[in-house]
Amino acid sequence: MPIKEFIPPNNEENLTPGWLGLRIPRACILGLGLIGGSWAGALHQAGWNVFAVDSEKASIDEGVRRGWLQTGWTSMPEFLDVDLIVLALPLPALENGLERLLGKIPKGAIVTDVGSLKGEICHKAAIDTKINSQDVYFIGGHPMTGSEQSGFGVADPNLFRGYPYVLTPAETCPKQVLQKLVETVRGFGANVVFREPGEHDIEVAMVSHIPHLLAVALTLATQDISKDEGSALELAGRSFRDMTRIADSSPEMWKEIMVRNADAILGGLTLWEQRIKELKECLQQGDGETIAEAFRKAHVVRERIN
């Protein structure tokens, strides 16, 4: 999505002091899981003063021990005098997390999230007059990286390096405000990509959500053909392990993602099923050359992955 040329009345002078170089920039992370924790570490490495809110005091204590956090709280403080707020919360808690910031952050702060879906949270930020009247800037975000593991214990400041990081700014977001967040994310080594929220949800269904479903289906199908407990799995080599690694991901998290993005996932599965049907017909007809050509076409497509 191209960055829009529209410049609303707010400009760079309306940003908080950290964005203007008037103090060491400050950030608060809401949620110290894998992504939130990695944000904390990456910001610390970039010279930010980082704070956090998380219900698990052990995660806050570990963040302080690592030197990533100045301090943290197990409940929302009365006011957060910070320049950037990162909502690193589960999908069901994102909208409430955004509302909890009302009246608790300074004018000119930038708020972003890391949710796997952008339609709901971006719509909420766009239409909620209580949020719009706060003179803060919400920019949706989604790092296209992660791990089948979860929790602060596996957080990594370099998690974003070399991977796409999607931003879904509203059309009314000032260019200079958006550029501040872009520069921050690029400072982590990530490749910033712009999308509209709905476009993001359709595309991410194919490149992220469906692969998780396929990993689960392949794992269970392999068990189905085993003559006894796990016999086929004894032969599992690198290709099977690579393809099914993400089947170890959090069931609770992926339950929410799948149900909330069901329409886009079902549309993607229809395309996938058509491709499988074509390859299955080739097998039935002994048409090896068409199968080989499919591999060659896939090689060309994969070359486009950065």
TORLUM-630555 format. One record per residue (C-alpha): residue number from 1; x, y, z. Coordinates in Angstrom, 1 decimal, m for minus. Example, Ala and Ser with C-alpha at 12.3 -4.5 7.8 and 13.67 -1.06 7.14 Angstrom:
+------+--------+--------+--------+
| resi |      X |      Y |      Z |
+------+--------+--------+--------+
|    1 |   12.3 |   m4.5 |    7.8 |
|    2 |   13.7 |   m1.1 |    7.1 |
+------+--------+--------+--------+
// end
This chain:
+------+--------+--------+--------+
| resi |      X |      Y |      Z |
+------+--------+--------+--------+
|    1 |    0.0 |    0.0 |    0.0 |
|    2 |    1.5 |    3.4 |   m0.9 |
|    3 |    2.0 |    5.9 |    1.8 |
|    4 |   m0.7 |    8.5 |    1.4 |
|    5 |    0.2 |   12.1 |    0.6 |
|    6 |   m2.6 |   13.5 |    2.9 |
|    7 |   m1.2 |   15.5 |    5.8 |
|    8 |   m3.7 |   16.2 |    8.6 |
|    9 |   m3.2 |   19.2 |   10.9 |
|   10 |   m1.0 |   17.2 |   13.3 |
|   11 |    2.7 |   17.2 |   12.4 |
|   12 |    6.0 |   16.1 |   13.8 |
|   13 |    5.9 |   18.9 |   16.5 |
|   14 |    2.9 |   17.2 |   18.0 |
|   15 |    4.9 |   14.1 |   18.8 |
|   16 |    6.1 |   13.3 |   22.3 |
|   17 |    9.6 |   14.5 |   23.3 |
|   18 |   11.4 |   11.2 |   22.7 |
|   19 |   10.4 |   11.2 |   19.0 |
|   20 |   11.8 |   14.8 |   18.7 |
|   21 |   15.2 |   13.9 |   20.2 |
|   22 |   14.5 |   16.0 |   23.4 |
|   23 |   15.1 |   13.0 |   25.7 |
|   24 |   16.0 |    9.3 |   25.5 |
|   25 |   13.0 |    7.7 |   23.9 |
|   26 |   10.7 |    5.7 |   26.2 |
|   27 |    8.5 |    2.7 |   25.3 |
|   28 |    6.1 |    0.5 |   27.2 |
|   29 |    5.3 |   m3.0 |   26.1 |
|   30 |    1.9 |   m4.4 |   27.1 |
|   31 |    2.5 |   m8.2 |   27.2 |
|   32 |    5.8 |   m9.9 |   27.6 |
|   33 |    5.4 |  m13.0 |   25.4 |
|   34 |    7.7 |  m14.0 |   22.6 |
|   35 |    6.9 |  m10.9 |   20.4 |
|   36 |    6.5 |   m8.4 |   23.2 |
|   37 |    9.7 |   m9.6 |   24.9 |
|   38 |   11.6 |   m9.4 |   21.6 |
|   39 |   10.4 |   m5.9 |   21.1 |
|   40 |   11.6 |   m5.0 |   24.6 |
|   41 |   15.1 |   m6.4 |   23.8 |
|   42 |   15.3 |   m4.8 |   20.4 |
|   43 |   14.3 |   m1.4 |   21.7 |
|   44 |   16.8 |   m1.7 |   24.5 |
|   45 |   19.6 |   m2.5 |   22.0 |
|   46 |   18.5 |    0.6 |   20.1 |
|   47 |   19.0 |    2.8 |   23.1 |
|   48 |   15.4 |    3.2 |   24.4 |
|   49 |   14.3 |    3.2 |   28.0 |
|   50 |   11.8 |    0.3 |   28.1 |
|   51 |    9.0 |   m0.4 |   30.5 |
|   52 |    6.4 |   m3.2 |   30.5 |
|   53 |    3.0 |   m4.2 |   31.9 |
|   54 |    2.5 |   m7.9 |   32.3 |
|   55 |    0.5 |  m10.1 |   34.7 |
|   56 |    3.5 |  m12.3 |   35.3 |
|   57 |    5.9 |  m10.7 |   37.6 |
|   58 |    8.5 |  m13.3 |   36.8 |
|   59 |    8.6 |  m12.1 |   33.2 |
|   60 |    9.1 |   m8.5 |   34.4 |
|   61 |   11.8 |   m9.5 |   36.8 |
|   62 |   13.6 |  m11.5 |   34.0 |
|   63 |   13.4 |   m8.5 |   31.7 |
|   64 |   15.0 |   m6.2 |   34.3 |
|   65 |   17.6 |   m8.9 |   35.0 |
|   66 |   18.5 |   m9.0 |   31.3 |
|   67 |   18.8 |   m5.2 |   31.3 |
|   68 |   16.0 |   m4.8 |   28.8 |
|   69 |   13.5 |   m3.2 |   31.1 |
|   70 |   13.9 |   m0.2 |   33.5 |
|   71 |   11.0 |   m1.5 |   35.5 |
|   72 |    7.5 |   m2.9 |   35.0 |
|   73 |    4.1 |   m3.4 |   36.5 |
|   74 |    1.6 |   m6.2 |   36.9 |
|   75 |   m1.3 |   m3.8 |   36.4 |
|   76 |   m1.7 |   m0.7 |   34.3 |
|   77 |   m0.3 |    2.4 |   36.0 |
|   78 |   m2.2 |    5.6 |   36.3 |
|   79 |   m0.1 |    7.2 |   33.6 |
|   80 |    2.6 |    6.1 |   31.2 |
|   81 |    4.9 |    9.0 |   30.2 |
|   82 |    6.2 |    7.2 |   27.1 |
|   83 |    6.6 |    7.9 |   23.4 |
|   84 |    5.7 |    4.4 |   22.1 |
|   85 |    3.2 |    1.8 |   23.3 |
|   86 |    3.4 |   m1.7 |   21.9 |
|   87 |    0.2 |   m3.8 |   22.4 |
|   88 |    1.7 |   m7.4 |   22.4 |
|   89 |   m1.5 |   m9.0 |   23.7 |
|   90 |   m3.5 |  m12.0 |   22.6 |
|   91 |   m6.0 |  m11.2 |   19.8 |
|   92 |   m9.1 |  m11.3 |   22.1 |
|   93 |   m7.4 |   m8.8 |   24.4 |
|   94 |   m6.2 |   m6.3 |   21.8 |
|   95 |   m9.3 |   m4.0 |   21.6 |
|   96 |   m9.6 |   m3.9 |   25.4 |
|   97 |   m5.9 |   m3.1 |   25.7 |
|   98 |   m6.3 |   m0.2 |   23.3 |
|   99 |   m9.2 |    1.2 |   25.4 |
|  100 |   m7.2 |    0.8 |   28.6 |
|  101 |   m4.7 |    3.3 |   27.3 |
|  102 |   m7.3 |    6.1 |   27.2 |
|  103 |   m6.3 |    9.0 |   29.4 |
|  104 |   m3.1 |    7.1 |   30.4 |
|  105 |   m0.7 |    8.2 |   27.7 |
|  106 |    0.5 |   11.6 |   26.5 |
|  107 |   m0.7 |   13.4 |   23.5 |
|  108 |    1.6 |   12.7 |   20.5 |
|  109 |    2.4 |    9.1 |   21.6 |
|  110 |    2.4 |    6.4 |   18.9 |
|  111 |    0.6 |    3.1 |   19.6 |
|  112 |    1.1 |    0.0 |   17.6 |
|  113 |    0.1 |   m3.7 |   18.0 |
|  114 |    1.6 |   m7.0 |   16.9 |
|  115 |   m1.6 |   m8.9 |   16.3 |
|  116 |   m1.8 |  m11.6 |   13.6 |
|  117 |   m5.0 |  m10.0 |   12.2 |
|  118 |   m5.4 |   m6.3 |   11.4 |
|  119 |   m9.0 |   m5.8 |   10.3 |
|  120 |  m10.6 |   m5.8 |   13.7 |
|  121 |   m8.1 |   m3.7 |   15.7 |
|  122 |   m7.6 |   m1.1 |   12.9 |
|  123 |  m11.3 |   m0.8 |   12.5 |
|  124 |  m11.7 |   m0.2 |   16.2 |
|  125 |   m9.0 |    2.5 |   16.2 |
|  126 |  m10.6 |    4.2 |   13.2 |
|  127 |  m14.1 |    4.4 |   14.4 |
|  128 |  m13.8 |    4.8 |   18.2 |
|  129 |  m14.2 |    8.5 |   18.8 |
|  130 |  m12.8 |    8.1 |   22.4 |
|  131 |   m9.5 |    6.9 |   20.9 |
|  132 |   m9.5 |    9.5 |   18.1 |
|  133 |  m10.0 |   12.3 |   20.5 |
|  134 |   m6.9 |   11.4 |   22.5 |
|  135 |   m4.4 |   13.0 |   19.9 |
|  136 |   m2.4 |    9.8 |   19.8 |
|  137 |   m1.4 |    7.9 |   16.7 |
|  138 |   m2.4 |    4.2 |   16.1 |
|  139 |   m0.5 |    2.2 |   13.5 |
|  140 |   m1.3 |   m1.5 |   13.1 |
|  141 |    1.6 |   m3.8 |   12.9 |
|  142 |    2.4 |   m7.5 |   12.4 |
|  143 |    5.9 |   m9.0 |   12.5 |
|  144 |    6.0 |  m11.9 |   10.0 |
|  145 |    8.3 |  m14.0 |   12.3 |
|  146 |    8.0 |  m16.0 |   15.4 |
|  147 |    8.5 |  m19.4 |   16.8 |
|  148 |    6.6 |  m22.5 |   17.7 |
|  149 |    7.8 |  m21.7 |   21.3 |
|  150 |    6.2 |  m19.0 |   23.4 |
|  151 |    6.8 |  m16.9 |   26.4 |
|  152 |    9.4 |  m14.3 |   27.5 |
|  153 |   12.0 |  m17.0 |   28.1 |
|  154 |   12.5 |  m17.4 |   24.3 |
|  155 |   12.3 |  m13.7 |   23.5 |
|  156 |   15.1 |  m12.6 |   21.1 |
|  157 |   16.1 |   m9.0 |   20.3 |
|  158 |   17.1 |  m10.2 |   16.8 |
|  159 |   13.8 |  m12.0 |   16.1 |
|  160 |   12.7 |   m9.5 |   13.5 |
|  161 |   16.0 |   m9.2 |   11.6 |
|  162 |   15.7 |  m10.2 |    8.0 |
|  163 |   11.9 |  m10.8 |    8.1 |
|  164 |    8.9 |   m8.8 |    6.8 |
|  165 |    7.2 |   m6.5 |    9.2 |
|  166 |    3.8 |   m5.4 |    8.0 |
|  167 |    2.4 |   m1.9 |    8.9 |
|  168 |   m1.2 |   m0.9 |    8.2 |
|  169 |   m1.4 |    2.8 |    8.8 |
|  170 |   m4.7 |    4.7 |    8.4 |
|  171 |   m5.0 |    7.0 |    5.4 |
|  172 |   m5.1 |   10.0 |    7.8 |
|  173 |   m1.8 |    9.0 |    9.6 |
|  174 |    0.7 |   11.8 |    9.0 |
|  175 |    3.7 |   10.7 |    6.9 |
|  176 |    6.2 |   12.0 |    9.4 |
|  177 |    4.6 |   10.1 |   12.2 |
|  178 |    4.5 |    6.9 |   10.2 |
|  179 |    8.1 |    7.4 |    9.3 |
|  180 |    9.1 |    7.5 |   12.9 |
|  181 |    7.7 |    4.0 |   13.4 |
|  182 |    9.1 |    2.8 |   10.1 |
|  183 |   12.6 |    3.9 |   11.1 |
|  184 |   12.3 |    2.2 |   14.5 |
|  185 |   11.2 |   m1.1 |   13.0 |
|  186 |   13.9 |   m0.9 |   10.3 |
|  187 |   16.4 |   m0.4 |   13.0 |
|  188 |   15.6 |   m3.9 |   14.2 |
|  189 |   16.7 |   m5.2 |   10.8 |
|  190 |   13.2 |   m5.9 |    9.6 |
|  191 |   11.8 |   m5.3 |    6.1 |
|  192 |    8.8 |   m2.9 |    6.4 |
|  193 |    5.9 |   m3.8 |    4.1 |
|  194 |    2.7 |   m1.7 |    3.9 |
|  195 |   m0.7 |   m3.2 |    3.5 |
|  196 |   m4.4 |   m2.2 |    4.0 |
|  197 |   m5.8 |   m4.2 |    7.0 |
|  198 |   m8.2 |   m6.3 |    4.9 |
|  199 |   m5.6 |   m7.0 |    2.3 |
|  200 |   m3.2 |   m8.1 |    5.0 |
|  201 |   m5.7 |  m10.6 |    6.5 |
|  202 |   m6.3 |  m12.2 |    3.1 |
|  203 |   m2.7 |  m12.6 |    2.3 |
|  204 |   m1.5 |  m13.7 |    5.7 |
|  205 |   m4.1 |  m16.5 |    5.6 |
|  206 |   m2.2 |  m18.0 |    2.7 |
|  207 |    1.4 |  m17.4 |    3.9 |
|  208 |    0.9 |  m18.0 |    7.6 |
|  209 |   m2.4 |  m19.4 |    8.8 |
|  210 |   m2.9 |  m22.2 |    6.1 |
|  211 |    0.7 |  m23.5 |    6.6 |
|  212 |   m0.1 |  m24.1 |   10.3 |
|  213 |   m3.3 |  m26.0 |    9.3 |
|  214 |   m1.3 |  m28.1 |    6.8 |
|  215 |    1.4 |  m28.8 |    9.4 |
|  216 |   m1.3 |  m30.1 |   11.8 |
|  217 |   m3.0 |  m32.1 |    9.1 |
|  218 |    0.2 |  m33.7 |    7.8 |
|  219 |    1.2 |  m34.6 |   11.4 |
|  220 |   m2.1 |  m36.3 |   12.1 |
|  221 |   m2.3 |  m38.1 |    8.7 |
|  222 |    1.2 |  m39.5 |    9.4 |
|  223 |   m0.1 |  m40.9 |   12.6 |
|  224 |   m3.1 |  m42.3 |   10.8 |
|  225 |   m1.0 |  m44.5 |    8.5 |
|  226 |    1.2 |  m45.8 |   11.2 |
|  227 |    0.6 |  m49.5 |   11.9 |
|  228 |    1.4 |  m49.1 |   15.5 |
|  229 |    2.1 |  m46.1 |   17.7 |
|  230 |    4.4 |  m43.7 |   15.9 |
|  231 |    5.9 |  m46.2 |   13.5 |
|  232 |    5.9 |  m43.9 |   10.4 |
|  233 |    7.4 |  m41.1 |   12.6 |
|  234 |   10.5 |  m43.2 |   13.1 |
|  235 |   11.3 |  m42.5 |    9.5 |
|  236 |   10.7 |  m38.7 |    9.7 |
|  237 |   13.7 |  m36.8 |    8.3 |
|  238 |   14.5 |  m33.2 |    7.7 |
|  239 |   11.7 |  m32.4 |    5.2 |
|  240 |    9.0 |  m33.8 |    7.5 |
|  241 |   10.4 |  m32.0 |   10.6 |
|  242 |   10.7 |  m28.7 |    8.7 |
|  243 |    7.2 |  m28.9 |    7.4 |
|  244 |    5.6 |  m29.9 |   10.7 |
|  245 |    7.6 |  m27.8 |   13.1 |
|  246 |    4.9 |  m25.2 |   13.4 |
|  247 |    2.4 |  m27.8 |   14.5 |
|  248 |    4.0 |  m27.4 |   17.9 |
|  249 |    2.6 |  m23.8 |   18.1 |
|  250 |    0.2 |  m22.7 |   20.9 |
|  251 |   m3.3 |  m24.3 |   20.4 |
|  252 |   m5.0 |  m21.5 |   22.2 |
|  253 |   m3.4 |  m18.8 |   20.2 |
|  254 |   m4.1 |  m20.5 |   16.9 |
|  255 |   m7.6 |  m21.3 |   17.7 |
|  256 |   m8.4 |  m17.6 |   17.9 |
|  257 |   m6.5 |  m16.8 |   14.7 |
|  258 |   m8.2 |  m19.5 |   12.7 |
|  259 |  m11.8 |  m18.7 |   13.8 |
|  260 |  m11.4 |  m14.9 |   13.5 |
|  261 |   m9.9 |  m15.2 |   10.0 |
|  262 |  m12.0 |  m18.1 |    8.8 |
|  263 |  m13.3 |  m16.5 |    5.6 |
|  264 |   m9.9 |  m15.7 |    4.3 |
|  265 |   m8.5 |  m19.1 |    5.3 |
|  266 |  m11.4 |  m20.9 |    3.6 |
|  267 |  m10.8 |  m18.9 |    0.4 |
|  268 |   m7.1 |  m19.8 |    0.5 |
|  269 |   m7.9 |  m23.5 |    1.1 |
|  270 |  m10.1 |  m23.5 |   m2.0 |
|  271 |   m7.1 |  m22.4 |   m4.1 |
|  272 |   m4.8 |  m24.9 |   m2.4 |
|  273 |   m7.3 |  m27.7 |   m2.9 |
|  274 |   m7.4 |  m27.0 |   m6.6 |
|  275 |   m3.6 |  m27.2 |   m6.9 |
|  276 |   m3.6 |  m30.5 |   m4.9 |
|  277 |   m6.4 |  m31.8 |   m7.2 |
|  278 |   m4.3 |  m31.0 |  m10.3 |
|  279 |   m1.2 |  m32.8 |   m8.8 |
|  280 |   m3.3 |  m35.8 |   m7.7 |
|  281 |   m4.7 |  m36.1 |  m11.3 |
|  282 |   m1.1 |  m36.1 |  m12.6 |
|  283 |   m0.2 |  m38.9 |  m10.2 |
|  284 |   m3.3 |  m40.9 |  m11.3 |
|  285 |   m2.3 |  m40.5 |  m15.0 |
|  286 |    1.4 |  m41.1 |  m14.4 |
|  287 |    2.1 |  m37.6 |  m15.8 |
|  288 |    5.6 |  m37.1 |  m14.4 |
|  289 |    6.5 |  m34.2 |  m16.7 |
|  290 |    3.6 |  m32.0 |  m15.5 |
|  291 |    4.6 |  m32.7 |  m11.9 |
|  292 |    8.2 |  m31.7 |  m12.8 |
|  293 |    6.9 |  m28.5 |  m14.4 |
|  294 |    5.0 |  m27.7 |  m11.3 |
|  295 |    8.2 |  m28.0 |   m9.3 |
|  296 |   10.0 |  m25.7 |  m11.8 |
|  297 |    7.2 |  m23.1 |  m11.5 |
|  298 |    7.3 |  m23.3 |   m7.7 |
|  299 |   11.1 |  m22.7 |   m7.8 |
|  300 |   10.5 |  m19.4 |   m9.7 |
|  301 |    7.8 |  m18.3 |   m7.2 |
|  302 |   10.0 |  m19.1 |   m4.2 |
|  303 |   12.8 |  m16.9 |   m5.6 |
|  304 |   10.7 |  m13.9 |   m4.9 |
|  305 |   10.9 |  m14.6 |   m1.1 |
|  306 |   13.4 |  m12.1 |    0.3 |
+------+--------+--------+--------+
// end
